[in-house]
Amino acid sequence: MKIYRVFAFFCLSFYANVFAQNLIVNHSFEQFTSNAWHSVLSVDFWNSGPSQEGNVTVKDGSICVGLRFKSPIADDWQEYIAQIIAGKFVAGKTYKISFYYKLADRCVFSTDDLGVGFVHNWVGNPTILSGFIDQIDASIKNPENTILTNYNQYRQFSQYYTATGTETYLVIGCFKKDANLTYEPISNPTASPMPDIYFFIDEVEVFACPNMPESLLENSYISCNQLPIELSTSVSADSYLWSNGSVGSSTQILPDEELVWLEATFGACKMRDTISIQRFSGPSDLGSDILLCGTNGLPVELKVSALPNETVTWSTGQVGSSLLVDAPGNYSVIKSLGTCTWTDEIQVLDLFEEIVLYPNPSSDEIHFKNENAISILNVASEDGKKLNLSPINVQELNQLIKELKPAIYFLDVELNSCFKSLKMCLINQ
């Protein structure tokens, strides 16, 4: 047991040392001799307090750096800071790169061009770094068209970078000359505005990320009902945070949640995965069978309610939430989403076709399709004489037939408010 504990402690310590080591020494600019940062143009190092750029605040320690991205008195005056990367980036490995930035509180213009670039395969005299600047593009940068306006507090720039393995120096700046620099006025109530674009930078960190999975969750989840569902990840991480605030490798998702994200922490690095929750809308209602008197009521539109991501297929082969029916018949429908399905069917009946007399001719009694719903309004002989005083049913008609002589008779029949005249022929047995 003791051996196991010692080994576990060693593994955890090794993990922490490897993946929690900042690869940028002097990350908060406190050292000016050994491990000093290198600058391009006249970069300023500031303590907290008033300055010509406005009030200076420091995020970490007692020193921060000031970088000018645009000057009203000199063209293409873009300042940069650079630091050698401790150790060596591993090709294909992911690194978390972050620092804090704040716009000077006298600025009334700002830009979205803040980023990080790298010098590759060079560890020579740092005083000639300025010669590399025009060859460097920002490898990671602030999103375009997101003008940085935080002049009253620091914000963190934090992104992930996949290394080529040739990076030797990390460089922070804007990497654009005046002609290509994106900038615009900002709302700043300062009493002493200046036309420069000037940022304070502090607390630069670069951490190697441990191997992380390609994804934490499946791309989507389909639920066949409207009940809460349990989502979980099989990925092992240091910590978890779900979009609903839950922590842990699983959480319960309520019916009204459509997009769910999970953020997992691996050492100093995080990754986030988002999935969509699709819920099957469930049963619809085609309604009762449709009864027609002849074809005058056609065409008839059949409809089911369905969500845009659901598929509705009719027995005719047509796909869509509605079907235009132009003939009587039996029709069925299937609504589906993934493995979730609902089916229903409906009859479109022409009642004229349902009012059928048989056998005809007959010697003793007759029958009708749906005869329990049949009403005989009139029974008349060939000379037009009415033989019944009021509507009768089929059983009563058969009683009447026993009293009639073989001949031709005419029946007025009603089925669900649909009326039809029939000829009945009685013959000798």
Secondary structure as the mmCIF struct_conf table of DSSP 4:
data_model
#
loop_
_struct_conf.conf_type_id
_struct_conf.id
_struct_conf.beg_label_comp_id
_struct_conf.beg_label_asym_id
_struct_conf.beg_label_seq_id
_struct_conf.end_label_comp_id
_struct_conf.end_label_asym_id
_struct_conf.end_label_seq_id
HELX_RH_AL_P HELX_RH_AL_P1 LYS A 2 PHE A 19
BEND BEND1 ALA A 20 ALA A 20
BEND BEND2 LEU A 23 ASN A 26
TURN_TY1_P TURN_TY1_P1 HIS A 27 SER A 28
BEND BEND3 PHE A 29 PHE A 29
BEND BEND4 PHE A 32 THR A 33
TURN_TY1_P TURN_TY1_P2 SER A 34 ASN A 35
STRN STRN1 HIS A 38 VAL A 40
BEND BEND5 LEU A 41 LEU A 41
STRN STRN2 ASP A 44 TRP A 46
BEND BEND6 SER A 48 SER A 48
STRN STRN3 GLY A 49 SER A 51
TURN_TY1_P TURN_TY1_P3 GLN A 52 GLU A 53
STRN STRN4 GLY A 54 VAL A 56
BEND BEND7 LYS A 59 ASP A 60
TURN_TY1_P TURN_TY1_P4 GLY A 61 SER A 62
STRN STRN5 CYS A 64 LYS A 70
BEND BEND8 PRO A 72 ALA A 74
TURN_TY1_P TURN_TY1_P5 ASP A 75 ASP A 76
STRN STRN6 TYR A 80 ILE A 84
HELX_LH_PP_P HELX_LH_PP_P1 ILE A 85 ILE A 85
BEND BEND9 ALA A 86 GLY A 87
HELX_LH_PP_P HELX_LH_PP_P2 PHE A 89 VAL A 90
TURN_TY1_P TURN_TY1_P6 ALA A 91 GLY A 92
STRN STRN7 THR A 94 LEU A 103
TURN_TY1_P TURN_TY1_P7 ASP A 105 ARG A 106
STRN STRN8 CYS A 107 CYS A 107
BEND BEND10 VAL A 108 VAL A 108
STRN STRN9 PHE A 109 THR A 111
BEND BEND11 ASP A 112 ASP A 112
STRN STRN10 GLY A 115 HIS A 120
BEND BEND12 ASN A 121 ASN A 121
BEND BEND13 GLY A 124 GLY A 124
HELX_RH_3T_P HELX_RH_3T_P1 PRO A 126 GLN A 135
BEND BEND14 SER A 139 SER A 139
STRN STRN11 ILE A 140 LYS A 141
HELX_LH_PP_P HELX_LH_PP_P3 ASN A 142 PRO A 143
TURN_TY1_P TURN_TY1_P8 GLU A 144 ASN A 145
BEND BEND15 TYR A 151 GLN A 153
STRN STRN12 ARG A 155 THR A 162
BEND BEND16 GLY A 165 GLY A 165
STRN STRN13 GLU A 167 GLY A 173
HELX_RH_3T_P HELX_RH_3T_P2 ASP A 178 ASN A 180
STRN STRN14 TYR A 183 PRO A 185
BEND BEND17 ALA A 191 SER A 192
STRN STRN15 MET A 194 MET A 194
BEND BEND18 PRO A 195 PRO A 195
STRN STRN16 ILE A 197 ALA A 208
HELX_LH_PP_P HELX_LH_PP_P4 CYS A 209 ASN A 211
BEND BEND19 GLU A 214 GLU A 214
BEND BEND20 LEU A 216 LEU A 217
BEND BEND21 ASN A 219 ASN A 219
STRN STRN17 SER A 220 SER A 223
BEND BEND22 CYS A 224 LEU A 227
STRN STRN18 ILE A 229 SER A 232
BEND BEND23 ASP A 238 ASP A 238
STRN STRN19 SER A 239 TRP A 242
TURN_TY1_P TURN_TY1_P9 SER A 243 ASN A 244
BEND BEND24 GLY A 245 GLY A 245
BEND BEND25 GLY A 248 SER A 249
STRN STRN20 SER A 250 ILE A 253
TURN_TY1_P TURN_TY1_P10 PRO A 255 ASP A 256
STRN STRN21 LEU A 259 PHE A 266
TURN_TY1_P TURN_TY1_P11 GLY A 267 ALA A 268
STRN STRN22 CYS A 269 ARG A 279
BEND BEND26 SER A 288 SER A 288
HELX_LH_PP_P HELX_LH_PP_P5 ASP A 289 ASP A 289
STRN STRN23 ILE A 290 LEU A 292
BEND BEND27 CYS A 293 CYS A 293
TURN_TY1_P TURN_TY1_P12 GLY A 294 GLY A 297
BEND BEND28 PRO A 299 PRO A 299
STRN STRN24 VAL A 300 LYS A 303
TURN_TY1_P TURN_TY1_P13 PRO A 308 ASN A 309
BEND BEND29 GLU A 310 GLU A 310
STRN STRN25 THR A 311 TRP A 314
TURN_TY1_P TURN_TY1_P14 SER A 315 THR A 316
BEND BEND30 GLY A 317 GLY A 317
STRN STRN26 VAL A 319 VAL A 319
BEND BEND31 GLY A 320 SER A 321
STRN STRN27 SER A 322 VAL A 325
BEND BEND32 ALA A 327 ALA A 327
STRN STRN28 GLY A 329 LEU A 337
TURN_TY1_P TURN_TY1_P15 GLY A 338 THR A 339
STRN STRN29 CYS A 340 ASP A 350
HELX_RH_AL_P HELX_RH_AL_P2 LEU A 351 GLU A 354
STRN STRN30 LEU A 357 TYR A 358
BEND BEND33 PRO A 359 PRO A 361
STRN STRN31 SER A 362 SER A 362
BEND BEND34 SER A 363 ASP A 364
STRN STRN32 HIS A 367 PHE A 368
TURN_TY1_P TURN_TY1_P16 LYS A 369 ASN A 370
HELX_RH_3T_P HELX_RH_3T_P3 GLU A 371 ALA A 373
STRN STRN33 ILE A 374 SER A 381
TURN_TY1_P TURN_TY1_P17 GLU A 382 ASP A 383
STRN STRN34 LYS A 386 LYS A 386
BEND BEND35 LEU A 389 SER A 390
STRN STRN35 ILE A 392 ILE A 392
HELX_RH_AL_P HELX_RH_AL_P3 VAL A 394 ILE A 401
TURN_TY1_P TURN_TY1_P18 LYS A 402 GLU A 403
BEND BEND36 LEU A 404 LEU A 404
HELX_LH_PP_P HELX_LH_PP_P6 LYS A 405 LYS A 405
BEND BEND37 PRO A 406 ALA A 407
STRN STRN36 ILE A 408 LEU A 415
TURN_TY1_P TURN_TY1_P19 ASN A 416 SER A 417
STRN STRN37 CYS A 418 CYS A 425
STRN STRN38 LEU A 426 LEU A 426
#
